[in-house]
Amino acid sequence: MDLATGWVTLRCGPHVAVDLASVPRAVREAGFAPSELRLVARGALEGDGDAFRIDGWTFALPLEDAGGDWRAALARGQVLRAQVVGWDVEAPVALVPLVD
Protein backbone atom coordinates (compact mmCIF):
# COMPACT_ATOMS: atom_id res chain seq x y z
CA MET A 1 0.00 0.00 0.00
CA ASP A 2 1.34 3.40 -0.98
CA LEU A 3 -0.20 6.07 1.26
CA ALA A 4 1.23 8.91 -0.85
CA THR A 5 -0.60 7.82 -4.01
CA GLY A 6 -3.50 5.97 -2.41
CA TRP A 7 -2.78 2.86 -4.49
CA VAL A 8 -2.79 -0.71 -3.28
CA THR A 9 -0.83 -3.09 -5.48
CA LEU A 10 -1.36 -6.84 -5.39
CA ARG A 11 1.16 -9.07 -7.12
CA CYS A 12 -0.12 -12.61 -7.37
CA GLY A 13 1.89 -15.66 -8.24
CA PRO A 14 1.05 -17.90 -11.16
CA HIS A 15 -2.15 -19.91 -10.87
CA VAL A 16 -3.60 -17.67 -8.16
CA ALA A 17 -7.12 -16.40 -8.83
CA VAL A 18 -8.18 -13.47 -6.67
CA ASP A 19 -11.79 -12.76 -5.78
CA LEU A 20 -11.74 -9.16 -7.02
CA ALA A 21 -14.78 -8.25 -4.92
CA SER A 22 -12.88 -9.21 -1.75
CA VAL A 23 -10.05 -6.71 -2.38
CA PRO A 24 -12.06 -3.55 -1.52
CA ARG A 25 -13.50 -5.38 1.50
CA ALA A 26 -9.97 -6.08 2.77
CA VAL A 27 -8.98 -2.45 2.15
CA ARG A 28 -12.04 -1.25 4.12
CA GLU A 29 -11.23 -3.66 6.96
CA ALA A 30 -7.75 -2.07 7.08
CA GLY A 31 -9.45 1.29 7.74
CA PHE A 32 -9.40 2.84 4.26
CA ALA A 33 -12.20 3.79 1.83
CA PRO A 34 -11.61 2.49 -1.71
CA SER A 35 -13.09 4.61 -4.49
CA GLU A 36 -12.32 2.47 -7.52
CA LEU A 37 -10.63 -0.76 -8.46
CA ARG A 38 -8.34 -1.05 -11.47
CA LEU A 39 -6.53 -4.06 -12.79
CA VAL A 40 -3.42 -4.58 -14.89
CA ALA A 41 -3.07 -8.21 -15.91
CA ARG A 42 -1.44 -10.45 -18.50
CA GLY A 43 -3.75 -12.88 -20.28
CA ALA A 44 -5.80 -13.36 -23.43
CA LEU A 45 -9.15 -12.52 -24.93
CA GLU A 46 -11.64 -15.37 -25.03
CA GLY A 47 -14.81 -16.14 -26.94
CA ASP A 48 -15.66 -13.36 -29.35
CA GLY A 49 -13.37 -11.01 -27.46
CA ASP A 50 -16.03 -10.37 -24.85
CA ALA A 51 -14.06 -11.91 -21.97
CA PHE A 52 -10.49 -11.82 -20.67
CA ARG A 53 -8.77 -14.72 -18.93
CA ILE A 54 -5.84 -13.76 -16.73
CA ASP A 55 -2.85 -16.07 -17.15
CA GLY A 56 -3.17 -18.97 -14.72
CA TRP A 57 -6.88 -18.47 -14.02
CA THR A 58 -9.40 -21.17 -14.87
CA PHE A 59 -12.17 -18.69 -15.71
CA ALA A 60 -12.52 -15.50 -17.74
CA LEU A 61 -13.97 -12.17 -16.65
CA PRO A 62 -16.55 -10.45 -18.87
CA LEU A 63 -15.51 -7.30 -20.70
CA GLU A 64 -17.66 -4.23 -21.19
CA ASP A 65 -16.55 -2.41 -24.33
CA ALA A 66 -15.68 1.18 -23.52
CA GLY A 67 -14.64 2.11 -27.06
CA GLY A 68 -11.14 3.17 -28.01
CA ASP A 69 -8.30 1.13 -29.44
CA TRP A 70 -7.68 -1.15 -26.45
CA ARG A 71 -7.95 -4.35 -28.54
CA ALA A 72 -4.94 -3.39 -30.66
CA ALA A 73 -2.91 -2.56 -27.54
CA LEU A 74 -3.93 -5.85 -25.97
CA ALA A 75 -2.99 -7.81 -29.10
CA ARG A 76 0.50 -6.29 -28.99
CA GLY A 77 1.35 -7.03 -25.39
CA GLN A 78 -1.42 -9.25 -23.99
CA VAL A 79 -1.62 -6.95 -20.97
CA LEU A 80 -5.03 -5.54 -20.17
CA ARG A 81 -5.50 -2.34 -18.21
CA ALA A 82 -9.07 -2.14 -16.99
CA GLN A 83 -11.40 -0.68 -14.43
CA VAL A 84 -13.23 -3.32 -12.42
CA VAL A 85 -16.97 -2.62 -12.21
CA GLY A 86 -19.49 -4.32 -9.98
CA TRP A 87 -17.11 -4.83 -7.05
CA ASP A 88 -19.07 -2.46 -4.85
CA VAL A 89 -22.52 -3.98 -5.44
CA GLU A 90 -24.03 -7.44 -5.27
CA ALA A 91 -23.32 -8.23 -8.91
CA PRO A 92 -20.69 -10.18 -10.85
CA VAL A 93 -17.60 -8.12 -11.57
CA ALA A 94 -16.75 -7.09 -15.13
CA LEU A 95 -13.81 -5.29 -16.70
CA VAL A 96 -13.95 -2.04 -18.65
CA PRO A 97 -10.73 -1.71 -20.68
CA LEU A 98 -8.81 1.54 -20.27
CA VAL A 99 -7.02 3.16 -23.19
CA ASP A 100 -3.61 4.62 -22.32
C-alpha positions as CSV (number, residue, x, y, z in Angstrom):
1,M,0.0,0.0,0.0
2,D,1.3,3.4,-1.0
3,L,-0.2,6.1,1.3
4,A,1.2,8.9,-0.8
5,T,-0.6,7.8,-4.0
6,G,-3.5,6.0,-2.4
7,W,-2.8,2.9,-4.5
8,V,-2.8,-0.7,-3.3
9,T,-0.8,-3.1,-5.5
10,L,-1.4,-6.8,-5.4
11,R,1.2,-9.1,-7.1
12,C,-0.1,-12.6,-7.4
13,G,1.9,-15.7,-8.2
14,P,1.0,-17.9,-11.2
15,H,-2.2,-19.9,-10.9
16,V,-3.6,-17.7,-8.2
17,A,-7.1,-16.4,-8.8
18,V,-8.2,-13.5,-6.7
19,D,-11.8,-12.8,-5.8
20,L,-11.7,-9.2,-7.0
21,A,-14.8,-8.2,-4.9
22,S,-12.9,-9.2,-1.7
23,V,-10.0,-6.7,-2.4
24,P,-12.1,-3.6,-1.5
25,R,-13.5,-5.4,1.5
26,A,-10.0,-6.1,2.8
27,V,-9.0,-2.4,2.2
28,R,-12.0,-1.3,4.1
29,E,-11.2,-3.7,7.0
30,A,-7.7,-2.1,7.1
31,G,-9.4,1.3,7.7
32,F,-9.4,2.8,4.3
33,A,-12.2,3.8,1.8
34,P,-11.6,2.5,-1.7
35,S,-13.1,4.6,-4.5
36,E,-12.3,2.5,-7.5
37,L,-10.6,-0.8,-8.5
38,R,-8.3,-1.0,-11.5
39,L,-6.5,-4.1,-12.8
40,V,-3.4,-4.6,-14.9
41,A,-3.1,-8.2,-15.9
42,R,-1.4,-10.4,-18.5
43,G,-3.7,-12.9,-20.3
44,A,-5.8,-13.4,-23.4
45,L,-9.2,-12.5,-24.9
46,E,-11.6,-15.4,-25.0
47,G,-14.8,-16.1,-26.9
48,D,-15.7,-13.4,-29.4
49,G,-13.4,-11.0,-27.5
50,D,-16.0,-10.4,-24.8
51,A,-14.1,-11.9,-22.0
52,F,-10.5,-11.8,-20.7
53,R,-8.8,-14.7,-18.9
54,I,-5.8,-13.8,-16.7
55,D,-2.9,-16.1,-17.1
56,G,-3.2,-19.0,-14.7
57,W,-6.9,-18.5,-14.0
58,T,-9.4,-21.2,-14.9
59,F,-12.2,-18.7,-15.7
60,A,-12.5,-15.5,-17.7
61,L,-14.0,-12.2,-16.6
62,P,-16.6,-10.5,-18.9
63,L,-15.5,-7.3,-20.7
64,E,-17.7,-4.2,-21.2
65,D,-16.6,-2.4,-24.3
66,A,-15.7,1.2,-23.5
67,G,-14.6,2.1,-27.1
68,G,-11.1,3.2,-28.0
69,D,-8.3,1.1,-29.4
70,W,-7.7,-1.1,-26.5
71,R,-7.9,-4.4,-28.5
72,A,-4.9,-3.4,-30.7
73,A,-2.9,-2.6,-27.5
74,L,-3.9,-5.9,-26.0
75,A,-3.0,-7.8,-29.1
76,R,0.5,-6.3,-29.0
77,G,1.4,-7.0,-25.4
78,Q,-1.4,-9.2,-24.0
79,V,-1.6,-7.0,-21.0
80,L,-5.0,-5.5,-20.2
81,R,-5.5,-2.3,-18.2
82,A,-9.1,-2.1,-17.0
83,Q,-11.4,-0.7,-14.4
84,V,-13.2,-3.3,-12.4
85,V,-17.0,-2.6,-12.2
86,G,-19.5,-4.3,-10.0
87,W,-17.1,-4.8,-7.1
88,D,-19.1,-2.5,-4.8
89,V,-22.5,-4.0,-5.4
90,E,-24.0,-7.4,-5.3
91,A,-23.3,-8.2,-8.9
92,P,-20.7,-10.2,-10.8
93,V,-17.6,-8.1,-11.6
94,A,-16.7,-7.1,-15.1
95,L,-13.8,-5.3,-16.7
96,V,-14.0,-2.0,-18.7
97,P,-10.7,-1.7,-20.7
98,L,-8.8,1.5,-20.3
99,V,-7.0,3.2,-23.2
100,D,-3.6,4.6,-22.3
